[in-house]
Amino acid sequence: MVGSTKEHYYLEKLETGIPGFDHIANGGLPKGRTTLVSGTAGSAKTIFAAQFLVEGIAKAGENGVFVTFEESPLDIIRNMRGFGWDIAKWEAECKWAFVDASRQPDEERDIKRDLISGDYDLGALLARIEYAVQRVGAKRVSMDSLGAIFSQLPDSNTVRSELFRIASVLKSIGVTAVMTAERTEEYGEIARYGVEEFVADNVVIVRNVLEDEKRRRTIEILKFRGVTHQKGEFPFTVIPDRGIVVIPLSAIELQQRSSNIRITSGNLELDRMCGGGFFRDSVILVSGATGTGKTLMATWFMFAGASQDERSLLFAFEESRDQLSRNATGWGIDFEGMEKEGRLRVVCNYPEVAGLEDQLIRMKTEIEKFKPHRVAIDSLSALERVSTIRGFREFVIGLTSFIKHKEIAGLYTSTTPTLLGGTSITEAHISTITDSIILLRYVEIYGEMRRGLTVLKMRGSMHDKDIREFTIDGQGMHIGKAFHGISGILSGNFTHIVPSEVDRISNLFRSGATEEH
Amino acid sequence: MNKFLLKLYITGDTPRAERAINNLRQVCERELHNQYELIIIDVLEHPHLAEEEKIMVTPTLVRELPPPRRRIIGDLTDTAKVLLGLNIRTYPVSESGKD
């Protein structure tokens, strides 16, 4: 025995170190208790169990014991190697110990189970776990996965009560444990074999739901007896070099300080329309049909930052580096030069290469690394294609709160599906999250396509409410006068207002020889 | 006749362990006379032996010799199963036969 824990009047938490998990768990797992982690096949239960020990060793100097019922220790070592976890090394250093309770291949063929003659208990398993805990001085124990014992031993009642006994012994020797169990469906009973009955105090559920032909992983803390936790499902992702990363969206505190410092959009007239520029920590959505000038706006926004010793980071999901660079050169902006000087970084990838959760983690990592003052995403709509509506919204909230927290100005572009008017689903879902919205629209005037721009929303500031005409040339964007005599630009259903007789006559004189269409 | 080498893994001094030992001794004396060696291992005292042998359940009886190795779990109250597991054919029971 390692010694018994002191009784406290309140329950302590043990920081797991699994990124994001402690946030939704309000600090970690109940210390000195056993938590059941239940999930369907492929829901990352084993990874959770292993990572619980890995983070303990790596971050807290707490050693761990891994009890495996299903895979052999060698398989686990190999499978977890991809996350950069060198379990074999920790095993050699006596930081990690395996208790191998996986099914041993029998020397005689065709024998699925040991022969059973009379009553039995899991005394040997318990003795081995205690021995291993003592040997490495473990503070954490993971058992993966319970279903396999039930299939090895026919007497489920015995197994259940024995598991309960194991959980109580672990508690008495002061280790915090994770037990994993199988579920047959994503929204059904907690676990097979009524496993939850004996460790019912703390239950975490991991899901891997198929939604609109896309897989979405979520984690939910169902209950923690006696201590608090965040409720509901939180998305998480499993990434190669880090393992599980939970994205604690609604747990993110939206308490960013809002800044009164204005920054330039890269276009003086647009700055004027916005009442003096964008706010430094605001997020701006630029919406428009294809070809209305969104990428141009993002480019100038990046350039404006980079040309005044700020760092700008551009995430491009629609165009390649070469295309972007060529476009920029066309407007007299030297992307490559700025990148070399470290004032600009352009990250291009196709949205299809990774799930949105992974994309979010990658983008955060880029932001952490480059520490930009400005971030632009061109375009959000491209990301929307690869996700569910809910997943997309969570992504935008996650990213927005992250960049606001870092007091970075963000500009997102969004492509409307129709050429004229209209809004995209993107906007419908994120317009409340952004601080400013700028609409770029085609305007058809007597058979001619022109472009219009308006500032729809500017949180915390006065702004110009006109719909202004703009043109694009080799120098970029030029914002001109407001449209007159036409309505319905935003909806795309234009109505040309017949000018009154007076206007008509005055126009006749003013336009002179050049006749209107 | 081959000599039998049997190992019985138990957890401490419990009624179940005692039952298993008694049941096994009876079978051995009746069927194997002096042609056997029995080693009793208490996993509480020797957990590393349980670890090496990957014993999970107690009591577990392992027939080390003659090969092949076989394991029988439980307190060995079901004598027919024990005989089947040890592969001691005293009765004309067919191999695949009734358990």
Chai-1 contact restraints between the chains, C-beta under 6 A:
chainA,res_idxA,chainB,res_idxB,connection_type,confidence,min_distance_angstrom,max_distance_angstrom,comment,restraint_id
A,D100,B,K54,contact,1.0,0.0,6.0,A-B,restraint_1
A,A101,B,M56,contact,1.0,0.0,6.0,A-B,restraint_2
A,Q104,B,K54,contact,1.0,0.0,6.0,A-B,restraint_3
A,E107,B,P68,contact,1.0,0.0,6.0,A-B,restraint_4
A,E107,B,R69,contact,1.0,0.0,6.0,A-B,restraint_5
A,E108,B,P68,contact,1.0,0.0,6.0,A-B,restraint_6
A,D114,B,R71,contact,1.0,0.0,6.0,A-B,restraint_7
A,D114,B,I73,contact,1.0,0.0,6.0,A-B,restraint_8
A,L115,B,I72,contact,1.0,0.0,6.0,A-B,restraint_9
A,L115,B,K81,contact,1.0,0.0,6.0,A-B,restraint_10
A,L115,B,G85,contact,1.0,0.0,6.0,A-B,restraint_11
A,I116,B,I73,contact,1.0,0.0,6.0,A-B,restraint_12
A,I116,B,G74,contact,1.0,0.0,6.0,A-B,restraint_13
A,S117,B,I72,contact,1.0,0.0,6.0,A-B,restraint_14
A,S117,B,G74,contact,1.0,0.0,6.0,A-B,restraint_15
A,S117,B,L76,contact,1.0,0.0,6.0,A-B,restraint_16
A,S117,B,D78,contact,1.0,0.0,6.0,A-B,restraint_17
A,S117,B,K81,contact,1.0,0.0,6.0,A-B,restraint_18
A,S117,B,V82,contact,1.0,0.0,6.0,A-B,restraint_19
A,G118,B,G74,contact,1.0,0.0,6.0,A-B,restraint_20
A,G118,B,D75,contact,1.0,0.0,6.0,A-B,restraint_21
A,G118,B,L76,contact,1.0,0.0,6.0,A-B,restraint_22
A,G118,B,T77,contact,1.0,0.0,6.0,A-B,restraint_23
A,G118,B,D78,contact,1.0,0.0,6.0,A-B,restraint_24
A,D119,B,D75,contact,1.0,0.0,6.0,A-B,restraint_25
A,Y120,B,V57,contact,1.0,0.0,6.0,A-B,restraint_26
A,Y120,B,I73,contact,1.0,0.0,6.0,A-B,restraint_27
A,Y120,B,G74,contact,1.0,0.0,6.0,A-B,restraint_28
A,D121,B,T58,contact,1.0,0.0,6.0,A-B,restraint_29
A,G123,B,T11,contact,1.0,0.0,6.0,A-B,restraint_30
A,G123,B,T58,contact,1.0,0.0,6.0,A-B,restraint_31
A,A124,B,Y9,contact,1.0,0.0,6.0,A-B,restraint_32
A,A124,B,V43,contact,1.0,0.0,6.0,A-B,restraint_33
A,A124,B,A50,contact,1.0,0.0,6.0,A-B,restraint_34
A,A124,B,I55,contact,1.0,0.0,6.0,A-B,restraint_35
A,A124,B,M56,contact,1.0,0.0,6.0,A-B,restraint_36
A,A124,B,T58,contact,1.0,0.0,6.0,A-B,restraint_37
A,L125,B,M56,contact,1.0,0.0,6.0,A-B,restraint_38
A,A127,B,V43,contact,1.0,0.0,6.0,A-B,restraint_39
A,A127,B,L44,contact,1.0,0.0,6.0,A-B,restraint_40
A,A127,B,P47,contact,1.0,0.0,6.0,A-B,restraint_41
A,A127,B,A50,contact,1.0,0.0,6.0,A-B,restraint_42
A,R128,B,P47,contact,1.0,0.0,6.0,A-B,restraint_43
A,R128,B,A50,contact,1.0,0.0,6.0,A-B,restraint_44
A,R128,B,E51,contact,1.0,0.0,6.0,A-B,restraint_45
A,Y131,B,P47,contact,1.0,0.0,6.0,A-B,restraint_46
